[in-house]
Amino acid sequence: MTTSPCTHSQGAQMLLDAIQSEHIPHGLRKLVEHIDAFGYTRTADDKMPRANAWRPYRLAVQDVIFACTVMRHSKERNAIEIDVFLTAEPRYRTANDPAPEGETPRDTVPPGQSPYPYEPLAAARALTLMVLSEAFRCGAALRLRFTEHVERTDDERASGQKRGHVPFAILQLARDCRVAPLPDVESGVLQPAQAVRLYAALTGFPERLRERIDKLVGDGLLTLERACYLVQHGVWTLPELEGLITGCPFPDLILDGEVQPESRHLYNFAQVHARTALLGGVLDRALLARDPQFAGHVPAELPAPKGRSDGAKSMVDSANPGLDVEDDERDLDVRYDPVRGARTYRLGAAELPMPLPAWQPWTERTKDDRWRDVEQGEMLVVLLRPRDESGLLQFLKADIVVAAGAVKAGVRTALVVPLDFDDLKATEQEAFLAQAKASGVLLLVCPETTRTLDGYAREKLSRSRVLPE
């Protein structure tokens, strides 16, 4: 996977800590004022306020609060107004830090890890993406306006200053992501041109995908901020978006979500291409997840998992040990090959061998060399063929021939089809499996049917339609 180009220096962190130490107490007081005025109690009769009302938010991972903000949509200024913008750099407690009352100062940093468990400016990055996504959702021009309560001193507010500073964390993000020109800190406004560039840089489009998006933008078929929003809002992942833009001749029909079922042929076109992207997404998640297949590679020096019953522990120790780690994903480079209609995968340099997903068919799985783990430096090509029963009968034989061509070129190749494969007669299934085996192609059956994928596609198309408040 391609990562964002953002970096962070130790000097910038020290300056950021100094700035935060001055404005955090005032920001927290304003946050409490807004929470008290908010009056949301989470009861059945309560309603969330509209976008033009002040709304307090907090970003947290379990019980660790990363950031807090208070914002509203200002129609008069065509901007998102921000009254509180607070971010933190969570870290482990060390022996030099004051301990809670009744406890002895101690070092809580896990062996071999940094006191800071998250990337520098991770909270600022998440909060900036949140407010930029909110600006797009509300129909504002991606303009952020900070009030006098953001990184201004009491003396400045007393003198009548009505504008805040552009937060230093945002300035540092913009500098590290090479956004030019940099925001004017004193103006208290992040202008749309700067915001769009920062939004795209933080989203982290791979270079090849960014080039295709820029072409669509130049043709007037897509806006850069919409592409960012579709990723940040969870409508499409980056590999799915790449598959749609590079593999679909008219990706704008899918990405703007404006095609309605009444336009039967256009809607079917959009649904079929969305189905392909979603099938690739199911495969991506199966390969990225390290935990289910990590067992065979757990080093002996790792401690036994905690919080398990004796029976579970014995099963873990003997059969299929795993680690309970949230969002534990492999370093996997995922690309889309529009010529073959396939995903290509390469493991990161520090990754252990990657098992293939435990999908059907199960016959001779342990004896077949096609099921072996994917090693470092080895490319895996997986053709995506989301065909229904009739489509499989008509085209799967030719699909296997296409996959066999890649095998002959020395590329490890698989072909994935939906669960509709199980609707075929047993003799038809056996014939396709025999053809794939003879060609050196691994035939995988995804646990999702085309009907299920089409349901997901309808939901994605609906979520792509952004209706500003």
N, C-alpha and C positions, 0 to 999 in steps of 0.2 A: 504494500500500500504506500502511496505517496504521502509524505507528511508536509505540514506547512513549513515555509521557510523561516518562520519567526525564530529569533534567538533572544537572549537576555544576558546582560552583563552584571557582574557583582556590584559595580558602582551604581548602576541604575537601580538595583534592588535597594541599596542603602538610601538613595535619594527618595525612592518610593516609600520606604519605611518612615523616613523623616516627615514627608508630606502627610502621610496617613496619621501619624501621631498627633498632628495639629488639628486635622479636620474630622477625625473619627468621633470624638465626643459630641461635637455639635451635630454631626450627621446622625448619630444614634438618637439624640434627643428629637430631631425632626422625624426620624423613623417612628419613634414611639407616638409622637403627636398624630401622625397619619394613621397609624394602626388604631389608635383610640377613636379617631374620627371616621374610620372605615366602617366599623360596626358590623362586620361580617362574622356570623356566628356558626356557619356551616349547618344550620338547621334546615329542615325540609322546605320551609317557606322562604328561605333566604335566596337572594339573587345576586349574582356577580354584577358589579357596576359596569356601565358602558365605558368605552375607551376614552371618552373625554373627561372622565372623573379621575381624581388622584387614586392610584392603586399601588399599595406596597407589596413587594415580592421579596422572597429570599431564595437563594440557591444553596442547597445542602446535599451532602452525601452522607446518608445515615444521620448521625447526630453532629456532624461537623458542618458548620455554616461557612460557605465560601464567600458569599456576596449578598448584599441587600440593595434594593433600589426602590424608588417611588417615582412613578411616571404617569403621564397622561398624554392624550392626543389633542393638540391645539389646532383646531381647524383654522383659526384666524391667522396663525403663523405658518400653517402647513408644515408642522414639525411635531416631533415628540419632545415634550418638556420633561426634564428630569430634575427632581428636587433633592434626591438622595442617590449617591453613587458610591458605594463602599465595597471594597474588595479586600480579601485577606490572602495570605500565603500560609496555609496550615502546615504545621511541622510537628514532629515528635518532641516530647519534652526531654531535655537533657539534664545531666546532674547539676549543671550550672544555673538552671532555671528554678525559681521559687516553687516549692511544692505546695499542693493544697493543704489546708489546715489538717493536722493530725497525721500527715504522711512525711516520709523521709525523702529528700531529694534523690532522684535516681535517673539513670539513663534508660529511656524507653525506645531508643532507636534500634530497629532490627539489625542483626549483624550484616555488615557489608552494604548497608543502605545509607543513603543521604538522610540528614534530618528532615529534608523537604521531600515528602513522598510524591508530590505532584510536580509537573513541569512548571518552570517559572512563568508567572503571569497567567496561569491556568484559569484562575477565577476571573481576572479581568477579561480574558478572551471569551469565556462563557457568557459573562454579563453583557459584553459588547455585542456578541452575536444575538443575544436575546433581545436587546433593545432595537437593533437594526431589523431583526425579523418582525418585531412588533410594528415598526414604522412601515414596513412593506404591507403587513396585514391590514393596517388601518388606512392605507391609501395615501400616506404622507410621502413626501419627496425625499425620504431617507435623510432628513435634516434633524439633527439632535441639538436641542437648545438646553443648556444647563443653567439653572437658576443661581441666585446669589448664595445659596446654601451649599453649593458644591465647591469645595476647596477655596473658599474665601475666609479671611479672618474676621473676627468680631469687629475690629476697627474699620475694615473695608465695608462691612454691612452697615455699620453705624454712620459712615460717611455718605450713604445713599447709593452704594453700588447695587445695581439691579441685575447684573449678569455674573454668572459664576465663571470658573475656569474650565476649559476642556480638561478632564482629569489627566493627570500625568501618566496613569497606566495606559490610557488610550493613546496618548502621544508616543509612549514607548512602543506600543504595538505597531503604530503607524510607521515609526522610524525603522523598527526591525523588519517590517514587511515591505519596506522601500516604497511607501506611499508618498507621492510627490504631487503638489507641494504639501508640506506638513500642515496640520491644523494650526490655526491662530489661537494660542492658548487664552489670551486676554479677551478675545471676542466671545468666548463661552459658547461657540456654535461650531459643530462639526458639519461642514457643508456637504450637500449631496454628492458632488464629484469625488470628494475625499472619502465619504462614507461608502460609496459603491466600490471603490478600489480596495478599501480595507475589508469590506464584506467578502469580496471575492478572494482576497489573500488569506483571510482566516478560514474560509471554507476549504481551501486547499485543493483546488482543481489540478489534476495532473496536466502537464504541459500540452499533451496531445489533445486532451478534452477541452482545455481552455481555447485552443486554436479553433476547434469546431464551434464552440459557443460564440467566440468573437465573430466568426463568419455568419452565424445565424443573426447575431446582433446587427452586423453590418447590412444584412439583407432585410432587416426590419421584421424578422420572424420571432424574435425572442429578446428579452431584456436580460442583462447580466444579473440584476438584482432578483429577477424571478428564478433564474437558475440556482442562485444561492439559497433562496427561500425554500425551494423544493427539496434541497438537501437538508437544510437546517430544520425544516419542519417535519422531517422524517417521511416525506412522500416517496422519495427515491434515494437510494444510496448512490455514492459516486460511481461504482461499477455499473449499477443499473442505468444511471443517467448516461454513462458513456455508451452502453449498449443501445439505448434508444436513439441517441443523437447520431451515432456512427452507423447503426444498422437499419434505421428506419428512413425511408426517402422523404417523409414529411413529419419530422419529429414535433413540429409546432402544433400539429393537431392533437398530440397527446399531452404535451407539456402545458398548454394553456387550458386544457380540460373543458373547452367550449363545445366539443362535439356531443350532441344529444342522441339518445337512442332512436329518436324519430328520424334522424338521418342514418338510415339503416346501414348502408354500405360504408360510409365514413366511420361510423361507430364500430362496426365489425373490424375494419382496418386497424383502428386505434386499439381495440381490445386484443387482437391477435399479436400485435407487436408488444403491447404491455405484458401479455402472457409470457412471451419469450424473456423479457427482462425479469419478470418475477420468478420464472423457473431458474434463471441464473442466480437470482438472489437467494433462493432456497439452497442451492449448491454452495454459494459463497459462505453462508452461515454455517453449513455443515463442515466445511473445510477450515474455516477460521477458528471455530471453537476448539480450544486445546484440551479442555478438561476431560471430556468423555473418553478420549483415546490417549491421555497423558500417562496412563497407568504403567505401561510397559517401560517407560523411560524415567520413572521417579528415582532419583539418586538415593542410595542407601542412607546418606547422612541427613536427609530431610526428616523432621520429626513426624510422628504418626498424627493423623488428623484428630482434632479434639472434638468433643461433643458428640461422639458416636456411641451407640450401644456396643456391648461386647460382641454380639452377633454380627453387627455391621463391621466392626473392626476386624473380626476374623475373616469376613468375606473380602474386605479391602486388602488385607495382608496376603491372602492366598490367591484370589481370582483376578480381580480387575481394580487395583487400587487407583484412586483418583484424588484430586485436590478440590476442595470447595472454594473456588476463587471466582469472584464476580467479574464478569466482562474480561475474562482471560482469553485473549485472542492471539493467534500466531502473527508473526511478521510475514505477511504474504502479499506479494505483488500480483494484483488482479488486473487483467486487461481484456479487452474485447477485440476479437478478430472478425471484422465485418465480412471478409471474403468467405470464411468457412461458417460464419454464424456461430462462433464458439468463444468460450472463455479460455484464457491462458493463465496459468498459475506458475509462480516461481517462489521458492522459500527464501526468506532472509538468511543472511550469512551466519547468524548465531542460532538458527532454529534447528531443532532435532527433526529427524525424519517424520513425515506427515502421513498418517494412515488415511485411506480412502473412506468415505462415509459408509456406514453399515446398512446399505440399502439392498433391496432385492436385485438379482436373484441370488439365492444362498448356495446353489449347487457348486460343489468343488471349490468353495471360496478359499479354503486354507491350502489347497493343492495347486491353485492356479497362479502362475507368475504375474498375471495381469493385476492381481490384487495387492502386489507388494507395495510397501511404503514409498512415498515420493521422497527422493533424496535431495540434498542441497545441490544446486546447479542443474537439476533436471527440470525440464519444462513439461508440464502436463497440459494437454489440450483437450477440452471437453466440448463436444458439439451439443448445442441446445436444440432439441426438437420437440416442442410442446404440442404434439399432435394428438387428436382424439382417436377413437378406435378405427374409424374409416380412414383417417389420414395415415395411421400406422400401417394398415394393410396396403395402402396405395404407395407410400413413399419410403417406409422404413428400410426396405431392401436397398434402395438407391442411397439412403443416408449412410448405411453401413459401408457401401462402396466408397463414398466420399471420405469417410473416416479411415478406411483402409489405405487410401492414398497418402494420408499423413503418416500412417504407420510405416509404409514403404520408404518414406523420406527420413525415417529414423526418429520420429517424434512419438512419444508415448501418448496414446489417444484413447479417449473414452467417449461414449455417446449416452446422453441422458434423455429419457422420455418420461412422460407422466404415468401415473398409476393406471391410466386407461389401458396400458399394456396387459393388465390382468383380465380385462374383458375379452381378450382374444381367446380363441380356442387353444387348448393345450398343445395340439399339433403345430399350430401357427407360432406359438411362443417358442417351442423347441426348435423350429426351423430357423427363426431369427437368431436365437441364442447360438445355434450351431454355426450359422453364417458368421456371426461376430467373432466367435472363438477361432474359427478357421482363418479369419482375417487379422487376428491379433488385436481386435478392438474390444474394449470392456464396455458392455452394455449395462447401464445403471437405470433402475426404475425408481423415480422420485416418489416419495410417499404422498404427493399431492396429485389430484385429478385435474383435468382441464376445466371441469366445472368449478372446482375450488379456486383455481388460478383466475378464471374469468370473474368470479366474485370479488377477489382481491383487486383485479384490474378495474372493476366498476368503482370500488371504493377509492382507488388511487386517482381515477379520472375525476371523481367528485371532489376529492380533497385538493386537486390542482386548481379548482375554481376558487379564487380568493375574492370574497365579497366584503369590501371595506365597510366598516360601521359608519 
